[in-house]
Amino acid sequence: MGKNRNGTESPAGKVLMAEDGKQYFVYGKNHIEISEHFATNGKKLDALLTDVMLYTAEGKISA
């Protein structure tokens, strides 16, 4: 749990699914629609992180 402005602990947000199948991250009165996910046939997280590090170090993204 995180701390709010008063220094007391506040509950973490949660993910809810609406009747229409859309997912929302809910934190207090804020509802944020979750609309993007990693593709199932896309690059793995470690490959994405490697690309970020190479881009930062060398100025380019590996193939």
ZAPAZA-57379 format. One record per residue (C-alpha): residue number from 0; x, y, z negated. Coordinates in steps of 0.02 Angstrom, whole numbers, plus 50000, padded with zeros to 5 digits. Layout:
<atoms>
<NUM <X Y Z>>
...
</atoms>
This chain:
<atoms>
<0 <50000 50000 50000>>
<1 <50056 50176 50037>>
<2 <50044 50327 49924>>
<3 <49927 50471 49960>>
<4 <49962 50656 49932>>
<5 <49922 50641 49747>>
<6 <50055 50506 49723>>
<7 <49927 50370 49690>>
<8 <49915 50212 49793>>
<9 <49791 50212 49937>>
<10 <49723 50055 50020>>
<11 <49794 50008 50189>>
<12 <49685 50018 50344>>
<13 <49604 49867 50420>>
<14 <49558 49802 50592>>
<15 <49374 49772 50630>>
<16 <49288 49701 50783>>
<17 <49128 49783 50844>>
<18 <48980 49688 50915>>
<19 <49036 49733 51091>>
<20 <49205 49647 51062>>
<21 <49310 49805 51045>>
<22 <49436 49812 50903>>
<23 <49456 49963 50791>>
<24 <49587 50010 50662>>
<25 <49491 50089 50518>>
<26 <49574 50198 50387>>
<27 <49451 50293 50279>>
<28 <49334 50388 50396>>
<29 <49454 50370 50544>>
<30 <49415 50239 50676>>
<31 <49546 50212 50812>>
<32 <49502 50098 50958>>
<33 <49635 49968 50994>>
<34 <49644 49962 51182>>
<35 <49817 49893 51225>>
<36 <49906 49732 51183>>
<37 <50065 49649 51241>>
<38 <50034 49545 51397>>
<39 <50037 49358 51366>>
<40 <50154 49334 51514>>
<41 <50259 49489 51479>>
<42 <50432 49508 51402>>
<43 <50460 49448 51226>>
<44 <50492 49575 51087>>
<45 <50677 49534 51076>>
<46 <50698 49568 51263>>
<47 <50606 49735 51246>>
<48 <50717 49785 51101>>
<49 <50872 49736 51200>>
<50 <50813 49847 51343>>
<51 <50788 49993 51224>>
<52 <50963 49971 51151>>
<53 <51043 49957 51323>>
<54 <50948 50109 51384>>
<55 <51005 50209 51234>>
<56 <51186 50150 51244>>
<57 <51210 50149 51432>>
<58 <51072 50258 51501>>
<59 <50983 50120 51596>>
<60 <50863 49974 51571>>
<61 <50920 49798 51613>>
<62 <50824 49695 51740>>
</atoms>
